[in-house]
Amino acid sequence: KSEAMKYFGNDEVYIEKFFQNPRHIEVQILSGKNRTVHLHERDCSVQRRHQKVIEESPSSLVDEAMRKEMGEQALLLAKAVNYSSAGTVEFVASNDKSFYFLEMNTRLQVEHPVTELVTGIDLVEKMINISAKKPLGLVQSDIKMNGWSVEARIYAEDPIRNFAPSIGRLKSFKSPDQNSSSIRIDSGVQEGGEISMYYDPMIAKLISYGKDRDDACLKLS
């Protein structure tokens, strides 16, 4: 406080909680006509330069009690601000399963496919229906989690230059077989296309689905 007073003329300080091995866990919600539901959690802890790289659902940290509590907190927040649309409530979590609010993203996020695969619910369709004032058509008990899903963001980056964005001609782009129910790719590129400097370097998302975490990771690799 004396240092703060000396340099800034104000001795007020913040004391922030320190997390050992923190996890970034978020809860997907859908809020429509007189009803709000959550679609359980995603774990987005694998990041580089504060940018998500790998996301999965469910989270290996979260048990049923923690899932229920996080979901309830997300619903309370959405109702408090009278939210209407798809959205994500983000938390930082500790290994002791305590969690704290980070922010709310009032949109559909890059990692939404992992939630779609484990719940079987088309989030894009639901978001459009909500905006068209159609009934949500879901109650909380309808939403179950089955299996495990992992998403890898594919970036146009140069690992030699500390993964700096890399622009230029895309000489080769081999897409996996999408006839499989266990692999999905969301992409906006093709061979011969130009990687521009004007956009984010993420060019595709590869998403796998398996009966459990090991199975989903194996299929992703």
Secondary structure, DSSP 8 states (H G I E B T S, - for coil): -HHHHHHHS----------SS-EEEEEEEEEETTEEEEEEEEEEEEEETTEEEEEEES-SS--HHHHHHHHHHHHHHHHHTT--EEEEEEEEE-TTS-EEEEEEE-S--TTHHHHHHHH---HHHHHHHHHTT------GGG----SEEEEEEEE-EEGGGTTEE--EE--------TTSTTEEEEE---TT-EE-TTS-SEEEEEEEEESSHHHHHHHH-
